[in-house]
Amino acid sequence: MNKKSVSIAINTIIAATIALVVLFVLIAVFTGRINIFSQSIETCYSKGGTCLDEEGSCPGEAVTVYTKDCDFYPKSEQNEEKLGQCCVPIK
């Protein structure tokens, strides 16, 4: 084999390896395995809200949002992610 064909084979292997690494990182990000986009938006306080102390509706001009950092009060089977109620004021 000549040096040119060996060089092409090594370049192909390196390019394929880099492409696979990029593919795995993209899959991890978009399937939620890496929460780099959703960490700060999932907290009640980052939305300017307050957690409800018991199950019910938000008082006044506020919207109910379900977040992971509030205590889990809605004891329904539909709430499998155990999200708690957060009252976010309408601006």
VEXDREN-2710 file (C-alpha; in Angstrom, 1 decimal):
% VEXDREN-2710
k/r/px/py/pz
1/MET/0.0/0.0/0.0
2/ASN/1.2/3.5/-0.7
3/LYS/1.2/6.3/1.8
4/LYS/-1.6/8.2/0.1
5/SER/-4.1/5.4/0.5
6/VAL/-3.1/4.9/4.2
7/SER/-3.6/8.7/4.8
8/ILE/-7.1/8.6/3.2
9/ALA/-8.1/5.7/5.4
10/ILE/-6.9/7.3/8.6
11/ASN/-8.6/10.6/7.7
12/THR/-11.9/8.7/7.0
13/ILE/-11.7/6.9/10.4
14/ILE/-11.0/10.2/12.2
15/ALA/-13.9/12.0/10.5
16/ALA/-16.3/9.1/11.2
17/THR/-15.3/9.1/14.9
18/ILE/-15.8/12.8/15.2
19/ALA/-19.2/12.5/13.5
20/LEU/-20.3/9.7/15.9
21/VAL/-19.3/11.8/18.9
22/VAL/-21.2/14.8/17.6
23/LEU/-24.2/12.5/16.9
24/PHE/-24.2/11.1/20.4
25/VAL/-24.0/14.5/22.0
26/LEU/-26.9/15.8/19.9
27/ILE/-29.0/12.8/20.8
28/ALA/-28.2/13.2/24.5
29/VAL/-29.2/16.9/24.4
30/PHE/-32.4/16.5/22.5
31/THR/-33.7/13.5/24.4
32/GLY/-33.3/15.3/27.7
33/ARG/-30.3/13.3/29.0
34/ILE/-28.4/16.5/29.3
35/ASN/-30.5/19.3/30.8
36/ILE/-28.5/22.3/29.7
37/PHE/-31.5/24.1/28.3
38/SER/-34.1/23.3/30.9
39/GLN/-32.4/23.7/34.2
40/SER/-33.1/27.3/34.8
41/ILE/-36.6/27.4/33.3
42/GLU/-38.0/24.5/35.4
43/THR/-37.8/26.3/38.7
44/CYS/-40.8/28.1/40.1
45/TYR/-38.8/31.0/41.5
46/SER/-37.0/31.6/38.1
47/LYS/-40.4/32.2/36.6
48/GLY/-41.2/34.7/39.3
49/GLY/-43.8/32.4/41.0
50/THR/-44.4/30.9/44.4
51/CYS/-45.2/27.3/45.2
52/LEU/-48.7/26.4/46.5
53/ASP/-48.8/24.9/50.0
54/GLU/-51.8/22.8/49.2
55/GLU/-53.8/21.6/46.2
56/GLY/-56.0/24.3/44.8
57/SER/-56.1/27.2/42.4
58/CYS/-53.8/30.2/42.3
59/PRO/-55.2/33.4/44.0
60/GLY/-55.9/36.6/42.0
61/GLU/-54.1/37.3/38.7
62/ALA/-51.9/34.2/38.6
63/VAL/-51.5/31.2/36.4
64/THR/-50.9/27.6/37.6
65/VAL/-47.7/26.1/36.2
66/TYR/-46.4/22.7/37.2
67/THR/-42.7/22.5/38.1
68/LYS/-40.3/20.0/39.6
69/ASP/-39.1/22.1/42.5
70/CYS/-42.5/22.6/44.2
71/ASP/-43.9/19.9/46.5
72/PHE/-46.1/17.4/44.8
73/TYR/-49.7/17.9/45.9
74/PRO/-51.9/16.8/43.0
75/LYS/-52.2/13.2/43.9
76/SER/-53.5/12.0/40.6
77/GLU/-52.2/9.1/38.5
78/GLN/-51.9/11.4/35.5
79/ASN/-49.1/13.4/37.3
80/GLU/-46.4/10.7/36.9
81/GLU/-43.6/13.2/36.9
82/LYS/-44.6/14.4/40.4
83/LEU/-44.8/18.0/39.5
84/GLY/-46.0/20.6/42.0
85/GLN/-48.1/23.6/41.6
86/CYS/-46.5/27.0/41.1
87/CYS/-48.5/30.3/40.9
88/VAL/-46.9/32.7/38.4
89/PRO/-48.3/36.2/38.2
90/ILE/-49.6/37.5/34.9
91/LYS/-47.5/40.5/33.8
END
